[in-house]
C-alpha cells in the first residue's frame, strides 16, 4: 500500500502519526510511505530522519495524497482538509466520534474511516489502545503543569528557615491519566488523595501511595459504577449529592486538583462547581483535563488559564499529550502500527479483517455507509489498568 502521513492541522496538535521507527517497519513489510514535509517538526522528527528511514517527503497535500490508499493521522480531518483527501482511501485517526461533524463527508467520498478511540478495551487490544498510551502521558504532564502555576514547593522541606509543608494533591478519576498523576505527584513528594466512583480502583490507588477517598455505595450503586469497558458510568442523583459534598470538602483542603473524569459520549460531569472554587485557598491550582468535553469545573476554558476572584488558578488544557509530542508520537505510532495488522492481508494489500471485533468496533464509515452508532462494540476480559 501507499501510506500517507499528513502534518496535523488542528491548532495546538504537535503529534504525528508515524515515526522513523514505525516507518522502517512499514517499509520492511513492503509498503511505500509518504510523509508531508515538516509533519514531525514539533515532535522532534526532521524530514531528513524520515527520509533516512525510507519515506518519501511530499512538499504539499496534493503530492502527499496522490495515489494514497491509507492515511494515518492523529486528529480526524477538519473541514478544510476533507476536500484534499482522495476518494476510496482508508483513514485511521482519533475522531472524537461523538462530536465529529463531518462523517457524512467521509461517506460521500467513500472513505473507510477507523476511529481509534473506539478500540475495545479487551486484553488482545492493549497494544493498540491509544487512549491509554496518551492518557498516561497526559497524567504525567498534568502534574508538571500544576507545579508551573503552584506558588509553593511540592515536597516537605526542612530548612534552617523553617519547615515547608508538602502540597496536598487531589486527583479526581483513577483511570490511566489519574494513576500516572498519582505516581508523578508522589515522586515529587506531595500528599495525594484520589476520588473515583469505581470501588475497584482502590487497590491501584493505594499501591501507588495515594489515599483513596470514596462515597459509601450500596450494592446496586457498586454494580452500576463501572461500564463493561472499564469506564466510569453516570451515577444516580442521590449519589451525585453525596459525591458533591465529599469533593467540596476535600477540594477546600487541597492545594492542587487534577481532574480527569469523563464519560464517553456525554458531557464531562461537573465535580468542581464555582461554589467549591470560591471555598478553595488562594494559590490553589486546578488542572481540568476534561475541559474539551465540557469540563469538570464550569469555570475552566479550553486552552486558557483562568484566575478566579479568590486567587484560584484554573488551567484548561485537554490535549496535554501534545505537549510531550516526541514521546506521545512514538507511543501513538506504535499503537497505530499494531492496529494496521488488522487492515491488511499476508501480502500487505488493504484487506480489513471485517469479522474481527476490533475492526467492527472502530469502523465508523465504510464505502459510503456511515456505521457509527449502529451496533454496540463488544468488550471482554477488561483489565482495570486499562480504564482511562
C-alpha positions as CSV (number, residue, x, y, z in Angstrom):
1,X,0.0,0.0,0.0
2,X,0.9,3.6,-0.4
3,X,0.5,5.1,3.1
4,X,0.3,8.9,3.6
5,X,1.2,10.7,6.8
6,X,0.0,14.3,6.7
7,X,1.0,17.2,9.0
8,X,-1.6,17.8,11.7
9,X,-3.7,20.9,11.0
10,X,-5.6,21.2,14.3
11,X,-4.4,24.1,16.4
12,X,-2.0,23.0,19.1
13,X,-1.7,19.5,17.8
14,X,2.0,18.7,17.7
15,X,2.0,14.9,17.4
16,X,2.5,12.9,14.3
17,X,1.0,9.5,13.4
18,X,4.2,7.8,12.3
19,X,7.8,7.9,13.4
20,X,11.0,6.7,11.7
21,X,10.9,3.6,13.9
22,X,7.4,2.6,12.6
23,X,8.1,3.7,9.1
24,X,11.1,1.4,8.8
25,X,8.8,-1.5,9.8
26,X,6.1,-0.5,7.3
27,X,8.6,-0.3,4.5
28,X,10.1,-3.6,5.5
29,X,6.6,-5.1,5.2
30,X,6.5,-3.9,1.6
31,X,4.6,-0.6,1.9
32,X,5.5,2.8,0.4
33,X,5.3,5.6,3.0
34,X,5.0,9.3,2.0
35,X,5.2,12.0,4.7
36,X,4.2,15.6,4.3
37,X,7.1,18.0,4.8
38,X,7.5,19.2,8.4
39,X,4.9,16.8,9.7
40,X,7.2,15.7,12.5
41,X,8.8,19.1,13.2
42,X,7.0,19.6,16.6
43,X,7.7,16.0,17.6
44,X,11.5,16.5,17.1
45,X,11.5,14.5,13.9
46,X,13.1,16.1,10.8
47,X,12.3,15.4,7.2
48,X,15.8,14.1,6.9
49,X,15.1,11.5,9.7
50,X,12.0,10.3,7.7
51,X,14.0,10.2,4.5
52,X,16.7,8.1,6.2
53,X,14.0,5.7,7.4
54,X,13.0,5.2,3.8
55,X,10.0,7.5,3.5
56,X,9.2,9.9,0.6
57,X,8.7,13.6,1.5
58,X,5.8,15.4,-0.1
59,X,6.0,19.2,-0.2
60,X,2.2,19.7,0.0
61,X,-1.0,17.8,0.4
62,X,-1.7,17.4,-3.3
63,X,1.6,15.5,-3.7
64,X,1.1,13.6,-0.4
65,X,-2.3,12.1,-1.3
66,X,-1.6,11.2,-5.0
67,X,-2.3,7.5,-5.2
68,X,-2.6,7.1,-1.4
69,X,-4.6,4.1,-0.2
70,X,-4.2,4.5,3.5
71,X,-4.0,7.8,5.5
72,X,-2.7,7.8,9.1
73,X,-3.5,10.8,11.3
74,X,-3.6,11.8,14.9
75,X,-6.7,14.0,14.6
76,X,-9.6,13.3,12.2
77,X,-9.6,15.8,9.3
78,X,-11.1,19.2,9.8
79,X,-13.5,20.8,7.3
80,X,-10.7,22.4,5.2
81,X,-8.8,19.2,5.0
82,X,-11.6,17.0,3.7
83,X,-11.5,18.2,0.1
84,X,-7.9,17.1,-0.1
85,X,-8.5,13.5,0.8
86,X,-8.6,11.0,-2.0
87,X,-11.8,9.1,-2.7
88,X,-12.0,5.4,-1.7
89,X,-9.0,5.7,0.6
90,X,-8.9,4.3,4.2
91,X,-8.3,6.7,7.1
92,X,-7.2,5.9,10.7
93,X,-7.3,8.6,13.3
94,X,-8.7,9.8,16.6
95,X,-12.1,11.2,15.7
96,X,-13.7,12.2,19.0
97,X,-16.5,10.5,17.2
98,X,-19.4,11.5,19.4
99,X,-18.8,15.1,18.3
100,X,-17.3,14.7,14.9
101,X,-19.4,16.7,12.4
102,X,-18.0,15.5,9.1
103,X,-18.8,11.8,9.0
104,X,-21.2,12.4,6.1
105,X,-18.5,14.0,4.0
106,X,-16.2,11.0,4.5
107,X,-19.1,8.7,3.5
108,X,-19.7,10.8,0.3
109,X,-16.1,10.3,-0.6
110,X,-16.3,6.6,0.0
111,X,-13.6,6.7,2.6
112,X,-13.4,3.8,5.1
113,X,-12.7,5.5,8.4
114,X,-11.5,3.9,11.6
115,X,-11.8,5.8,15.0
116,X,-9.0,4.6,17.3
117,X,-10.7,5.9,20.4
118,X,-13.3,3.1,19.9
119,X,-10.7,0.3,20.2
120,X,-12.5,-2.0,22.7
121,X,-10.7,-2.4,26.0
122,X,-10.0,-6.1,25.7
123,X,-6.8,-7.9,26.5
124,X,-5.9,-8.5,22.9
125,X,-6.2,-4.8,22.0
126,X,-4.0,-3.4,24.8
127,X,-1.1,-2.8,22.3
128,X,-3.3,-0.6,20.1
129,X,-5.1,1.3,22.9
130,X,-4.2,4.8,22.0
131,X,-6.4,6.3,24.7
132,X,-4.4,4.6,27.4
133,X,-1.0,5.4,25.9
134,X,-1.9,9.1,25.5
135,X,-3.7,9.4,28.9
136,X,-0.6,8.1,30.6
137,X,1.4,11.0,29.1
138,X,-1.4,13.5,30.0
139,X,-1.4,12.4,33.6
140,X,2.3,12.9,33.9
141,X,2.3,16.2,32.2
142,X,-0.7,17.4,34.3
143,X,1.4,17.3,37.5
144,X,4.3,19.1,35.9
145,X,1.9,21.7,34.6
146,X,0.4,22.2,38.1
147,X,3.9,22.8,39.5
148,X,4.3,25.6,36.9
149,X,1.4,27.5,38.4
150,X,1.5,26.4,42.1
151,X,3.4,29.1,44.0
152,X,4.9,26.7,46.6
153,X,7.0,23.6,46.8
154,X,5.5,20.1,46.3
155,X,7.6,18.2,48.8
156,X,8.1,18.8,52.5
157,X,11.4,20.7,53.1
158,X,13.1,21.1,56.4
159,X,15.4,24.1,56.2
160,X,17.2,26.5,58.6
161,X,14.5,29.0,57.9
162,X,11.8,26.6,58.9
163,X,9.7,23.7,57.6
164,X,7.8,23.8,54.3
165,X,4.7,21.6,54.4
166,X,4.1,19.2,51.4
167,X,1.4,20.1,48.9
168,X,-1.9,18.2,49.1
169,X,-2.9,16.9,45.7
170,X,-6.5,15.8,45.0
171,X,-6.9,13.6,41.9
172,X,-10.5,13.2,40.5
173,X,-10.6,10.0,38.4
174,X,-8.3,7.0,38.9
175,X,-8.1,5.9,35.2
176,X,-4.8,5.8,33.3
177,X,-4.3,9.6,33.5
178,X,-5.2,9.7,37.2
179,X,-2.9,6.7,38.1
180,X,0.1,8.3,36.3
181,X,-0.7,11.6,38.1
182,X,-0.7,9.8,41.4
183,X,2.7,8.3,40.7
184,X,4.2,11.5,39.5
185,X,2.9,13.6,42.3
186,X,4.2,11.1,44.9
187,X,7.6,11.2,43.2
188,X,7.6,14.9,43.7
189,X,6.8,14.5,47.4
190,X,3.2,15.5,47.6
191,X,0.4,14.1,49.8
192,X,-2.0,12.5,47.3
193,X,-5.7,11.8,47.7
194,X,-7.8,10.2,45.0
195,X,-11.5,10.0,44.3
196,X,-13.2,7.6,41.8
197,X,-16.7,6.3,41.6
198,X,-15.3,2.8,40.9
199,X,-14.5,1.0,44.1
200,X,-12.3,-1.5,42.2
201,X,-9.7,1.3,41.7
202,X,-8.9,1.5,45.4
203,X,-6.2,-1.2,45.2
204,X,-4.4,0.5,42.4
205,X,-4.6,3.9,44.0
206,X,-3.2,2.6,47.3
207,X,-0.4,0.6,45.5
208,X,0.9,3.9,44.2
209,X,0.8,5.5,47.6
210,X,-2.4,7.5,47.2
211,X,-5.2,7.7,49.8
212,X,-8.5,6.6,48.3
213,X,-11.5,8.6,49.3
214,X,-15.0,7.4,48.5
215,X,-18.7,7.9,48.8
216,X,-20.2,4.9,50.5
217,X,-22.1,2.8,48.0
218,X,-24.9,0.3,48.3
219,X,-24.8,-2.9,46.3
220,X,-26.8,-1.5,43.4
221,X,-24.5,1.5,43.1
222,X,-21.4,-0.6,43.2
223,X,-22.7,-2.7,40.3
224,X,-23.6,0.5,38.3
225,X,-20.4,2.3,38.9
226,X,-18.4,1.0,36.0
227,X,-19.2,0.0,32.4
228,X,-18.1,-3.2,30.8
229,X,-15.2,-1.3,29.1
230,X,-13.7,-0.1,32.4
231,X,-15.1,3.5,32.2
232,X,-16.9,5.3,34.9
233,X,-20.6,5.4,34.4
234,X,-23.0,8.3,35.2
235,X,-24.5,7.7,38.7
236,X,-27.8,8.4,40.4
237,X,-28.9,11.9,41.6
238,X,-28.7,10.8,45.2
239,X,-25.1,9.5,44.7
240,X,-24.2,12.8,43.0
241,X,-25.3,14.8,46.0
242,X,-23.2,12.7,48.4
243,X,-20.3,12.9,45.9
244,X,-20.6,16.6,45.6
245,X,-20.4,17.1,49.4
246,X,-17.3,14.9,49.7
247,X,-15.5,16.5,46.8
248,X,-16.3,20.0,48.1
249,X,-14.9,19.1,51.4
250,X,-11.7,17.7,50.0
251,X,-11.2,20.4,47.5
252,X,-11.1,23.1,50.1
253,X,-8.2,21.2,51.8
254,X,-6.3,20.7,48.5
255,X,-3.5,22.8,47.1
256,X,-3.7,21.1,43.6
257,X,-6.6,19.4,41.9
258,X,-6.1,17.3,38.8
259,X,-9.5,16.4,37.3
260,X,-9.7,13.7,34.7
261,X,-13.3,12.4,34.9
262,X,-15.0,11.9,31.6
263,X,-17.9,9.8,30.3
264,X,-17.7,8.6,26.7
265,X,-20.4,10.2,24.5
266,X,-21.6,12.6,27.2
267,X,-20.6,15.9,28.8
268,X,-18.0,15.6,31.5
269,X,-19.5,15.6,35.0
270,X,-19.3,18.8,36.9
271,X,-17.3,17.9,40.0
272,X,-15.8,21.3,41.0
273,X,-18.6,23.8,40.8
274,X,-18.0,27.6,41.2
275,X,-19.1,27.5,44.8
276,X,-16.3,24.9,45.6
277,X,-13.7,27.0,43.8
278,X,-14.7,30.0,45.9
279,X,-14.1,28.0,49.0
280,X,-10.6,26.9,48.0
281,X,-7.4,28.5,49.2
282,X,-5.7,31.4,47.3
283,X,-2.9,30.0,45.1
284,X,-4.6,26.6,44.6
285,X,-4.4,25.1,41.1
286,X,-7.0,23.1,39.2
287,X,-5.9,21.2,36.1
288,X,-9.0,20.3,34.2
289,X,-8.2,17.5,31.7
290,X,-11.9,17.2,30.8
291,X,-12.2,20.7,29.6
292,X,-12.8,19.8,25.9
293,X,-15.7,17.6,27.0
294,X,-17.4,20.4,28.9
295,X,-15.0,20.4,31.9
296,X,-15.2,19.1,35.4
297,X,-15.1,22.7,36.5
298,X,-17.6,25.1,34.9
299,X,-15.0,28.0,35.2
300,X,-12.4,26.3,33.1
301,X,-12.0,27.4,29.5
302,X,-10.3,25.3,26.8
303,X,-6.8,26.5,26.1
304,X,-6.9,29.2,28.7
305,X,-5.7,29.9,32.2
306,X,-8.4,31.4,34.4
307,X,-7.8,33.2,37.6
308,X,-10.8,33.2,39.9
309,X,-11.7,36.1,42.1
310,X,-10.3,34.4,45.2
311,X,-7.0,33.6,43.6
312,X,-7.5,30.0,42.4
313,X,-5.8,29.2,39.1
314,X,-7.8,27.0,36.7
315,X,-5.9,25.6,33.8
316,X,-8.0,24.2,30.9
317,X,-5.8,22.0,28.6
318,X,-7.5,19.0,27.0
319,X,-4.5,17.8,24.9
320,X,-1.6,17.6,27.4
321,X,-0.1,14.6,25.5
322,X,0.7,17.0,22.6
323,X,3.0,19.0,25.0
324,X,5.2,15.9,25.1
325,X,4.9,15.4,21.4
326,X,8.0,13.3,20.8
327,X,7.2,10.5,23.2
328,X,3.4,10.8,22.6
329,X,4.0,10.4,18.9
330,X,6.3,7.4,19.5
331,X,3.7,5.6,21.5
332,X,0.8,6.6,19.3
333,X,2.7,5.4,16.2
334,X,3.4,2.0,17.8
335,X,-0.3,1.7,18.7
336,X,-1.1,2.5,15.1
337,X,1.4,0.0,13.7
338,X,-0.3,-2.8,15.7
339,X,-3.7,-1.7,14.6
340,X,-2.6,-1.8,10.9
341,X,-2.1,-5.6,11.2
342,X,-5.9,-5.9,11.1
343,X,-6.2,-3.9,7.9
344,X,-4.0,-6.0,5.5
345,X,-3.6,-9.4,4.2
346,X,-0.5,-11.6,4.2
347,X,0.8,-9.8,1.1
348,X,0.3,-6.3,2.6
349,X,-2.7,-5.3,0.5
350,X,-5.5,-3.3,2.1
351,X,-7.9,-6.1,3.3
352,X,-9.6,-5.2,6.6
353,X,-10.5,-8.2,8.8
354,X,-14.2,-7.4,8.8
355,X,-15.1,-10.2,11.2
356,X,-12.6,-9.0,13.8
357,X,-14.3,-7.4,16.9
358,X,-11.7,-4.6,16.9
359,X,-12.5,-3.7,13.3
360,X,-16.2,-3.9,13.9
361,X,-15.9,-1.5,16.9
362,X,-13.7,1.1,15.2
363,X,-15.1,1.2,11.6
364,X,-17.3,4.3,11.6
365,X,-17.6,4.7,7.8
366,X,-17.3,2.1,5.1
367,X,-17.6,2.5,1.3
368,X,-20.1,5.3,1.6
369,X,-22.1,4.0,4.5
370,X,-21.8,5.6,7.9
371,X,-21.7,2.9,10.6
372,X,-21.1,4.7,13.9
373,X,-23.9,4.0,16.4
374,X,-25.5,1.2,14.5
375,X,-24.2,-1.6,16.8
376,X,-22.5,-1.7,20.2
377,X,-18.9,-2.6,20.4
378,X,-18.2,-5.8,22.3
379,X,-15.8,-5.7,25.2
380,X,-14.5,-8.7,27.2
381,X,-11.7,-9.6,29.6
382,X,-11.2,-6.0,30.7
383,X,-8.3,-5.3,32.9
384,X,-8.7,-2.5,35.4
385,X,-5.4,-1.0,34.4
386,X,-6.8,-0.1,31.0
387,X,-9.6,2.2,32.4
388,X,-8.9,5.8,31.4
